[in-house]
Amino acid sequence: MSEAGGRGCGSPVPQRAPWSLVAATAAICLVSATSVWTVGAEPMSREEKQKLGNQVLEMFDHAYGNYMEHAYPADELMPLTCRGRVRGQEPSRGDVDDALGKFSLTLIDSLDTLVVLNKTKEFEDAVRKVLRDVNLDNDVVVSVFETNIRVLGGLLGGHSLAIMLKEKGEHMQWYNDELLQMAKQLGYKLLPAFNTTSGLPYPRINLKFGIRKPEARTGTETDTCTACAGTLILEFAALSRFTGATIFEEYARKALDFLWEKRQRSSNLVGVTINIHTGDWVRKDSGVGAGIDSYYEYLLKAYVLLGDDSFLERFNTHYDAIMRYISQPPLLLDVHIHKPMLNARTWMDALLAFFPGLQVLKGDIRPAIETHEMLYQVIKKHNFLPEAFTTDFRVHWAQHPLRPEFAESTYFLYKATGDPYYLEVGKTLIENLNKYARVPCGFAAMKDVRTGSHEDRMDSFFLAEMFKYLYLLFADKEDIIFDIEDYIFTTEAHLLPLWLSTTNQSISKKNTTSEYTELDDSNFDWTCPNTQILFPNDPLYAQSIREPLKNVVDKSCPRGIIRVREESFRSGAKPPLRARDFMATNPEHLEILKKMGAASSIDAEDGLRFMQEMIELSSQQQKEQQLPPRAVQIVSHPFFGRVVLTAGPAQFGLDLSKHKETRGFVASSKPYNGCSELTNPEAVMGKIALIQRGQCMFAEKARNIQNAGAIGGIVIDDNEGSSSDTAPLFQMAGDGKDTDDIKIPMLFLFSKEGSIILDAIREYEEVEVLLSDKAKDRDPEMENEEQPSSENDSQNQSAEQISSSSQEVDLVDQESSEENSLNSHPESLSPADMDNAASISPSEQTSNPTENHETTNLNGECTDLDNQLQEQSETEEDSNPNVSWGKKVQPIDSILADWNEDIEAFEMMEKDEL
């Protein structure tokens, strides 16, 4: 997003005027408000801002340089193994790989970042490489959405800044719109995806063969996500305005029009996935995160770029619904589009972190500050924002692929307020990236924010967005070689010039919005927001909003943030029964169950919610039989603590969550399988033994290396090519006998992670590792990298020990399958993945032991679960003397089976209503 200069605050903005007169109603005045917060605040010195800006430049050089050295012309860098990721040559990661088209993705995605960071020579070299090496005619199936925002957007952003540099007369004098011609070629390759009756595009297309041909291997899909179809207008309209070929803008507008028409009319919300042929909603939950997010973003930005007020009207209508139903400050929770007072899930995904930045562009600052602060508190607890976290801020999905959305919102909040607090937030982001994600060959995504383990992945959006927003956060106007206010950011942070609003305007701007809804005129003031209202004359205003949220994450069940339906308490009625409170031996509870789904629509809502909670509770109980992942951190040559490998736990041996970590040098056992008495006990004495999986039980291997004097063991998978990136977490079981005699820690590594250690041994004979439940701070005395570690101490979080089973088990780690749900970019969820994601419980994967005995009552108050259940039992026993407490509690599966008829009745009632 970008604020652009315009008329003074309070001046009317005529509709359909040139951009100098028609900007986003909020954005054009934000810069004038930046001085408000500096009163009474402690500003960051110019020297420190320059130092942090230079640090961002060095970080970008580290990431970009390693991509160019070790990966180019591949699409992306694999920073742990220092090689390029080529589609088809690495194990499939599912839909995440749909972003890869063998078109040097990272290079194209980084083009305009090079100019923003004042690397004009590198930009010129990069453009020449793109023109010389990139082929857009590959026989590969790619995501229409990802290819649009990353490749088409990257080419257009590169073209925009290339012509700017050429006009300045210093660089790119040879340039003759070559990037634009490539963009046009790509645009025509994407157009066959729109060949549907609805005008919504297919989610995937073959770059060489298009759609539905036998050789295309695509074109059979029926569903797409709302953001996938609704995040095209900026790039396609810019392509039309640049080239004069109106067909691109026409197709993108048709898709947006269809989505608007299919919104749920009573709530004005849209679902997550939609049938591209019939227009029926497939996923009927609605939020501002994955699957929908950039649809809302592009409605507002399409108004900013194109000057068409119908886009603003649509955005404001949706925004009113979001704030009415989804916003539960500071949370943003998904709801059902037909029952918007009913929450659809009890967790949030990381993609909603962009929303405070969009609220800044809208001019709604207070909720932006609230949500941003909540997210920042989550980051301070886990170092990064987990892919998903629950309403009580526990980890739900533990990955973090170095997403830039929070940095984006931080930048726009600073631009809007001038509050130096946001500079400190940005400083924290820089420190955490260098401390926890930086590896010798770039920056590695976090496999698990709790353990600090890495994933061999550095997505292109990390270079396209993260460094751009962080650099701009600390840069002064004179640090940038062009006026950033003359451009708007796409969802991939590519820059499009605002003068496109007056270029090649041949598209009909018929206002279809009012045909579908009655609009509140108060939403559409054609003036800048009054900064005295946005920013009261109180230098502590933002601080007063943030202060109540400072400790909200540290409390396992924060007060007052869980909304309860108003209907639950009207006329003094009792609050609805919650699954966590249900007792099958309580006659009153059983009577309530009978009513649910039968008496009224309100009872039906209670019934559906209760069923969802019961399923989640059941999944949580099953999950608590699993042990959390562990970490193997290489603390010596060649990584000095920078590389952390995801390791599977053992159901026997030393529990690393309860004892101090084990540190030592590694040595291979002989025999390598560890299935008999070791012949090299002197080699493993006092060291951590490396053993290969297979030929005997894990416990037998552990006993053999323990008898030889090893202080720990790492079992390496014998299945060549296996990786934690693509396989579920593996948990080593005992041998069915008493394993109390095993006192050393044992961890399991897949083949790919194990080979990293083996390769290090071959190069450096002595390699030291740390076995722990979570990665520890790097040792500054041992580290000789040019980039110093951050001064912040890592936050140690011990994992809960959970009872283990007696059988060897492949632990079906939800994160492995869910990793493809929030895939490489916010909105690129496939319908199938989104359905899977919807069915996953929101239980925390590893919770703090002190949190396990707490729950939240309907007033948002923390209560001790053990005491609560004890008091409830005593009360119910006193009031119901005939209840037999010796009776076996009814199993959850039996309860759910009894519910089928009620659920079917509720679904039928919903269909009748539609």
N, C-alpha and C positions, 0 to 999 in steps of 0.2 A: 504494500500500500504506500501511497505517496501523497503528501500534502502539496498542494500547488498554490502559488501566489495568486491573488485575485483582488477583488474590491475590499474595501474596509469593512470591518465587522458591522453588522446591522444593515448594510446596504442591500436592497432587493437584487435578486439575481434573475434577470429575464430568462425565460425558457427558450431553449434552442438557439442560444446566442453563442458566439465564439467562446473558446475555452477561457480566454481572459476574463469573460463575464460569467460563464456557467461552470462552476466547479462543484465538487461535493459540498453540500450545505454545511457540513462541519469542518471539512479538511482545510478549507482556504483560510480559516482564521486561527488555526491552532498555533502557528508560529508566534502570533502576536501575544499569546497567553503565556509564553514560556518564562517570562520574568516574574510571574506571580509567586512561584514557589521558592525562588531564591531568597526571598526575604526571610530572615531567621533561620535559613538552612545553611549547612556547612558545605560550600561548593567544593568540587574537586579541582585541584590546581591544574592549570594549563599543562604543566610539566608532566603531571601524573597521567592526564588524558593522552598526551602524546606518547608516553611510555607504553600505555595499554594499547594504543593504536598500533604502535610499532610491534608490539607482541602479537597482535592479530595478524599483521603482515608476515611475521616470521612463521606463525602457525600455518597460514595459507601456503607459504613457500614449502613448508615441510610436507603438507598433504599433496599439493599440486606437483611438486618436484618429484615425489616418490611415485605418483601416478604416471608421470611422463617417463620416468626412468625404468620402472619395473612393470608397468601395465600397458601403456599405450602401444598399439591402437585398440586394445580391448576396451570394453564398455566401462568396466570399473576395476578398481584396485582391490586385491585381497591383502590387507596390510599385515596379517600375521605370517603368511607364507611368501610375501613379497613377490606376487605375480598377478597377472591380469585375470579377471573373471571373463571367460569366453563361454557363451551359451552353448550347451551341448557337450562341453569338455569337463564340466563340473557336475556333481550330483544336482538334480533338479530341486529347487526350493519352492516349487509350485508357482503360484501367481506372482510372487515377488520377481521372478525371472522375466515376466512379461514386459518389464521396462527395458530389457536388453534386446537390442536389435542389430548388433554387430555394426554400429554406426558411431563408435568412439563417444559414447554417451557422456562421460565425465568431461571430456574436452569441450563438447558443444555446450553443456550445461554451465561451464565455467567462463564462457567468453566474456559476458558483460561484467562478471565479477572482476576480471583482470583490469578493466577500465576503471571501475569504481575504486579499486585499490591502487590506481595510478601506475599500473604496469603496462604502459602503452606498447612498449617494445615486445613484451611477451604476448600481448594481444595480437599484434600484427603477425607474429610468428605463428600463433595458434590459428588465426584465420587462414593463413597460407596452408597449414597442415590440414585443416578441415576441407578446403577446396581441393587439395591434392589427393587426400587419402580416403575420405568418407564416401561410402557407397550406400545409397538409400534404396537400392533395388535388391535387397537380400531376401532369400526364401526363408523367412522367419515370421512367426506369428507374434505380434506385439499388442500391447494394450493401446487402444485408441486414446484413452485419457492420458496415460503416461507419455506417450509419444507426442501428444499435443503440447502438454505443459512443459516437458523437458526439451524435446528436440525442436519442434516447431517454435516454441517460445524462445529457446536458446538461439536459434538462427535469427529470429526477428529481433531479439534483444541485441545480438551481435551486430546485425545490420543497422539498427537504430544508432548505436554508438560509433559504428564505423563511419556513417555519413556525418555524424557530429564532428568526429576527429578530422575528417577530410575537409569539412567546412572551415575548421580552425587553421588549416594549411600547414600543419606540422607533420602529421602522420596519415597513413592510408591514402596517399595521393594516387596510388595505382588502383584503388578500389572502384569497381564499376557494378555495384549491386549484385555481386556473385552470391552472397549469402541469401539475398532475397530470392534469387532464382532457385536456389536449393530449397528454400522454404516453400515456394510455389509448387515445385515438383512434389515435395512431401505432402502439401495440402491436397493435391489431386489424388495422391495415393490413399489418403484417408477418406475421401468423399464416398467411395462405394459402401462404407460402413453405414451411411445414412439411408440406404436403400431399404427402408421399412415403411409400413403403412402409417406409423405414428410420426415418423421423422426423428425418433430417438435412434442414436447410432448403436450398432452392434458393439459389444465391449472390446472385441479383438478383430484384428485384420492381418492378413498376410501382405507384407510390403511388396512382394513380387506378384502374387496371384489374386490379391483382393479377397472377396467373400464368396463362399458357397461353391466355388469350383472344387472338384475332388482334390486337386493338388494344393488347395489353400489350407486345408485342415482346420477350417473354422467357418463360422456362419450358421452353426446350429444352435447357438445360444438363444435363450428366450428372455433372459433377465439382464438388467444392468443396474448399477447404483445411481442414485439421483445426482450425486456429484460428478459421476463419470459422464452423464449426458448433459449436465448443466454447467460444466466448466470448460466451455469451448469458445464463448462469445468474444473474449478479449483477443485471443490469438487469431481466430478466424476473421473477426472484424478488422483487426490490424492488417492481416494479409490482404483483405479486400481493399482497404484504404490505401495501402502501399502500392498495390498492383493495378487497381481498377477493376479486378475480376470480382463482381459482386456475389458470385455463387457461394463463396465461403461464408460470408456474413449471413446470407439468406438461410443457409442450412442450420447454422448455429442458432439464429433467432427462432426458427421453426421448432427446434428441440426445446428451447426455453419456453416458448409459448405453450407447448404441449404439457410440460411439467406444471406450469402455472395453472392451466385448465384442469389438471388432474389433482390439484391439491384437495385436501379434505375441507369441504366448504364451511362446516360449522366451527372447526378449530383453526383453519388457515395454516395447517401444518402439512408437510409432505413426509412420506415414508422413506425408508432407506433404500429399498430395491423395488423396481417396477418392471412389468412385462413390456418389452419393447414393441410387441405386436398389438396387444389388447389395451395397454395402458392401465391394467389392474395392478394395484399395489401388492407386491409379494411379501415384503417385510413392512409391517404397519407400525413399527416403532419410529419415533422421531426424536432427533437431538441436534446438536451442533457439532458433533464429532465425526468420526469416520463414516464415510458413505454419503454424507450430506453437506459437510462443512463449506466447501468452496462453491457450492451452488448459491448459498447466501452471499458469499464474498463477491461472486461475479455479478450478481444483480446490482449491488451497490457500485461496484467498480465500472460496470458497463454504463451506468449513468454518468460516472465521472469522466470516462474516456469518450463516450459517444454523445453525451448531452441529450439523451432520450429520457424524458421524465417518467415514462411508463415503467422503466426499470426501477427508479427510485420508489414509485408508488407500490410496486410489488414488494420491494425489499421492506419498506415500512410496514406493510401489512403482515408479512412474515415476522418481522422483528417484534411487533406488538404481541403476536402469538407466542413467540419464544419467551419474552419477558413475562407473559401471563402464566405460561404452563411449565416451561422447561427450566427457567431460571429460579433456583431456590437458594438465594445467596448464602454462601459464596459458591454453591454447587451449581452444576448444569447437568440435570438428570434427564435421560430419555423417558418419553411418555408414549402412550398409544395415541395414534392420530384420531381415532374415533372416541376414545375415552381419555382425554388429555389430563384429567385429574388423577389418572392411574399411572404410577411410575412403571416403566417397562424393564428397568434394571436397577440394581443397587451399586453400580460401579460406573466409573467414568474412564474414557480413553484419553490418551495423551494428545490426540489431534485437536481437541477442543481448546488447546492452549493458544490457538490463533485468534480466538474469539475476542479477548480483550482488545487486541489491536484493531479488529473490525469495529468494535464499539467506539474506539477513539475516532475512527473515520466517520462514524455515525454522529459522534458528539455526545455520547452517553458515558461520561467519565466515571461516575461513582461505581457502577457495577463492574466496570473494567478494572478499577483499582482493587475491588474486593476479590474477584476471581483470580487476578494475577497474583495477589498476595497469598491466596490459598495455595496456588500452584508452587509458588516460591517456597513456602513452608514444606511442601512435599519434597521439593528438590533438596532443601537443606537437610532433610532427614535421610534421603537415599542417594545424594550426590547428583542424581539425574532424575528425570521424570519417568517413572515406569510406564510401560505401554498402557497399562490400565491399573486403577487403584479404586478401592471401595470408598463408600461414603464416610467410613471412619478412618480413611487414609492408610489402609493396609495395602500391601502389594497384591494385585490380582494377576497381572501378567508382568513378568519381571524384566523383560527385554527393554533396551533403549537403543535404537539404531541411530543415535546422534541427530535427533529431530530438531529442526530450527524454529518451530512455531513459538516456543516461549521466548526465544531471543527476539523474534519479530515483534511480539507484543511489548516486550521491554523497550525496544527502540521507539515504538510509536507512543507509548506512555511517556517516555522521556521527552519526545518532541512536543507532546501536547502540554506537559506540565512544567518541564524544565527542572523537575525535582531531582537533585543529585542522588537521591536514594536509588534511582534506577541505574545510575552509573555504577554504584556499588553492587547491584544485582548483576550487571554485566561483567564486572570484575570477578565475581564468584563463578560465573559460567566459564570464563577463561581459565581460572585456576583449576576447576574441576576437569575440564577437557585435558589440560596438560598433565594433571596429576593422575587421572584414572583412565583416560582413553588414548593417550599418546603412546605410540609404539615406534620402534625404529623405522618402520616403513610407512608411516602415516598416522592415522587415527582409527582405532578399531571400535566398532559398535560394542555395546555392553550386552553380553548374553544374559546376565543376571545382575541387577543393580544391588542385590543383597550380598552376593559373594564377590562382586567386582570382576567376574570372569568375562572374557572377551569373546567376540564372534569375528570370524575372518571376513569382515564386510566393511566397506566404506562407500556408502551410497553417494551418487552424484549430487543429490540435493544438499549434501553437507558442504560442498564447495560452492554450489550455486547460491545458497541462502545464508548459512550460518555465518560465514566470514563476512559476507556483505553487510548483514545487519549489525554484527559486532563492530565492524570498522566504522560504519556510519554512526553508531552510538557514541563513539569517542571522538569522531572527527569534527572539526570546525569547518565552516563553509570554505575557507581558503585551502583546506586540505584536499578538496575534491576538485578535479580539473574541469568539471562542468556543473551546471545547476541541477541538482537532483530534484528540485521542485518542479521541473519541466516534464517529469516523467511519472508514470504510475507503475507500481509493482504488480506483476501477475502473481498467481498463487505460488509459482516457483521462483518468485523474486526477480523475474526478468523485466527489463525496463522497456516500456513503450511510450513514445512521445505523445504529449497531450494535444499537440497540434493536429493529430489524426482526426479530432472531432470535426474539423472543418474541411477535411479532404475527401473527395470522391463520395459525397453524400447522395447516393442514388437509391438507398434503401428506404422503403416506406416506413414511416414511424407512426403508423396508426396505433392509437392508444386503445389497447384491448382490455386494459386492467379494469376499468369501471364497468365493463360488461359483466363481470363476475362477482363483484362485491361492492358494498357501500363503503366508501372511504371516509375516514375522519379527517376533515380538512386541516385540523390542528396538527396532524402529522406532517404536513407538507408546506411548512413555512419556507418560502423561497428567499430566505435570508440566512446569514451566518448566525450560529447560536450566540447568544449573549454571554460573553466571557465572564461577566459578573455573576451569572447564574451557574455556569460550568465551574468556575473557579472563584468561590467567595473570597473576600478580602481577609483571608485567614491563612497565614503561611503554614499552619499546622493542620489544614483541612485533610490533605491526603494521609498524613500520619494518623489522624483521628479515625480514618476509615480502616487503615491497616492494623492499628493497635489491637483491636479485639481478636484479630486472626493470628497474632504472633504465636500463640501456644496451641492453636486449634489442632495441629497435627500431632503434637506430643500427647494429647489426651486420646485414649483409645476410643472413646465415644463422646465427641464434642457435643456440647449442649446446643439446642436450638437450631440445628441445621437440617434436621429431617422433617420435611413437611408432612403433616397429617391431613387427610381430606377433611374439609369443613363439614361434610355431611356426617362424619363419624361422631361429631359432638353436638349436633343440633338437637334441640329439645331435650338436652340432658341425657342423650342416648349413650350407652357404653361404647368405648372405642372398639374397633373390630379386633377379632382374635388374630394374633400373630403366630406364625408357625413355631417360632422359638419358644412361645409360652404354652403350646398345645400339650395336653396330657390326655392320653387315650383312656385313662381311668377316671377322668373327670366327667360326670354326666352332663354338666352344663356345657362343656366344650363339645361333647358329642351332639348335643341338641343344636348348638350353633352351626355345626357342620351340616346337619340335616337341612337347615334353612338356606344355607348358601346356594345360590344358583337357582332357587325355586321361588322365593317369596317376592322379590322385586329386582329391578336392575341394579340397585345399590348393593343388595345382598349378592347379586351375581358378580359385581366388581370385587367385593370382598372375597368371594370364592375363588375367582381367578388369581387374585393376588396371593391368597393363602396357598393355592396349589403351586404357584411359582416359588414362593418362599420354601415350601416343603421340599420341592425338587432340589433347590439350592442347598438346603440344610442336609439333605441326603447325600448330595455330591460332596459337600464339605466333610461329612463324617467319613465317607469313603476315602477322601483325599488325606485325611489325617492319619491314615495307615501308611502313608508314604514318607520317606525321609527326604529332606531338601537337598539340593545339589551342594557340592563342596567345591573348593578352589585349589588348583595347583599353580603356584606363582613361581616363575623362574626369577630368582633374585640375584643371580650371578651373570656372567657372560652368557649370551650376548644381549640379554634384555634388561638386566638390573631391575627387575620388578615390574617392568612395563607390560609384560605379557602375562595374562592370567587365563588359565585353561579351565573350562567347565569339567568337573569331575563327578562321577557317580559315587554315591556313598555305599558303605557296607553295613549289613545288619549285625555285624559283629566287630570286635576289636575296640580300640579307643574311640570314644565319641568326641569328635573335634568341636562340637558345639558346647561341650561341658568342660573340656580341658584345653590347656594352652596348645597352640599350634605346634606342629612338628617341623623342624627345619634341619636340613642336612644335604650332603652331596648324594648324588644318585650313582648307582652301579648296576649293571646287568647281572642277573643271576645265571648260574650254570648248574644244571640245565636251564635254558631260558623259560621253559614252561613251569618251572618250580614245582614239579610234581614228585620229586624225590629229594633225598638229602643233597644239599648243595655241595658241589665239588670245589667251589671257590669261596669258602666262608670268610677268608681273610679279606676278600674284595668287598664284601657287603657288610662286614662288621662295622657297626656305628653309622651305617649309611642307610639310605632309602633304596630298597631293592626294586628293580624293574623286572616285571614278569610278564610273559605272554599268556593270554587267555587260552583255555582249552586243555583237554586231556585229563583233567581232574577237577575236583571241587575247589572253589575259591578258598574255603577254610583250610584245606590241605596245603595250598600254596602259602597261606599266611603262616601256618605252623612251621613249615620248612624254612622260610626266610627268618622267622623269629628265632628258631633254634640256631640259625647261623649268626645271630647277633644283629640283624637288621633292626633299625628303629622305626621302620615304616615300609609300606609296600605300595607300588603303583602297578596295577594290572592293565596291560595294553591290549586292546582288542585285536584278535587275529584275523578279523574280516577286513581285508585291505580296502582302503578308501572310505570306511565308515567315519562319520563325523557327528558331533553334537549339533551341528547346524541343521542336519536333515533327519537325524534319528532321535527317538524319544530318550529321555534320560534313563540310564541303566543303573539298577540297584543290585548289588551283590548280596546273595543270601547265604546262609550257613549251610551246613551239611546235614541238618536234621538232628545233630547231636548237640551236646553241651559245648558251647564255644567260649565259655568264660575264661578258658586258658589262653585265649588270644588277647594280648595286651597292647599290640601295636596298631596304629591306624592303617586302614586299607582304603585305597581309592581306585576308581576305574576310569580309564581314558579310552576314548575311541581312537581308531587307527590314525586319523589325521592329526589329532592333538598329541598323541603319543609320538608321532614322527617328528614333531617340533622339538621334543626333548632329545630324541635319538640323534637328530641332525646336529643339535647343539653339542652333544657329547663327541660326535665325530670331529667337530671343528675345535672345540675347547674341551680337553679331556676331563676337566673337573667342572661340573655343573651343579649348582646348588639350587634347591627348590624349597618352597614353603607349602606344607599341607595344612589347610585351615578351613573354617566354615565361611570365611570371608577374606578377600584380599586385604593385605596390610599395606601401610605406607611404604614407599620405596626407601631404600637405604641410601641417603645422600652421600655417605662416605664411599660406597661402592660404585655409585653411578657416575660415569664419566661422559654422559651425554651432554650436548651443548645446551640443552634446555633444562633449567633447574626445576626441581619439584616445587610445587606450591607449598606455602607455609601452613596451610590448613591441615589439621589432623583429620585422618579418616574417621568416620563414625563406625565404631565396631558394633555390630548387631549380632548377638548370638542366636542361633536357630534352636527351635524347640525340639527336644528329643521325643520321638514318637515310637510307640511299640511296633516291633517289626514282625513280619510273618516268618514262617519256617520254610518257605519255598523260595527258590530262585525266581525272580520276577523281572520282567522288562517293565520298568515303571513308565506308564503312559503319561508322560509329562504334558500337561495341557499346553504349556508354552510352546512346545514343538509344533503342534498343529495350529495353535492360535497365532503363531508367528506369521503365518501366511494370511491371517485374517486382517491384521492391520499392516498391509504389506508395504512395499517400498515407498509409497507415498500415501498421504492421508486418505485420499478418497478412492484408492484403487482396489477396494474390497470387491472380490467377485461375489455374486449372489450366493453361490454355494458356500463360500467361506463365511459370509455374513450369517447365513443360517446356522452354520456350526458355531459361530461366535455367540449367537443369541442363546444357544442352548447350554452354554458353559456357566458353571456356577461362579458366583462372585466371591468365593471364599478366599481368604488370604493363603498364599502358598506356604509362607513361613511366618508365623506370627510370634510376637514377643510373648514369652510365657506369662508375663504379668497382665497381658491383655486377654488371655483366654477365659478369664473368669468374669469378664465384664460384658454387659449388654446395654442396650439403650431402651429406656421405656418410652412410652408415647409422648411424654413431655420433654424428651431429649435429655433426660437425666441419666447419669451413669449409676449403675447399680451393680452390686456384687452378685453374680449369677448363682454361686453356691448358696449364699444367704437367702437370695430371692426364692430359689427352689425349695429350700428348707422351710422358709416361712410359709410359702404357698402350700407345701405338703401338710404342715401342721394345721393351717387354717382349714384346708379342705377336709382333713381327717376329722377335725372337730365338728365341722358343719355337716359332714356326710358320714355318720358313724357306720353306715352299712357298706361303705366302700371297702372292698377287700384289697389291701395294698400288696398282698402276696400274689395277686393275679398277674399273669404275664402281660407286659405292655404290648399293645397291638403294633406289629411291625409297620414301618413307613410304607413299604411296598403294598401291604394290605390296605392301608388307608388310601393310598393313591388309586388303587384298583377300584375301591368303592366310589371313587369320585368320577369315574368315566361318564356316567349318565348326566351328572350335573354339569360337567364341562361341555359335553355335547349340546346340552340344552342352552348353555350360555352362548356357544358359538352360533347356534341356530338363531338365537335372539338377536345377535349382532348382525347376522346376514339379513334377517327380516328388517332390521332398522335401516340397513343400507338400501 
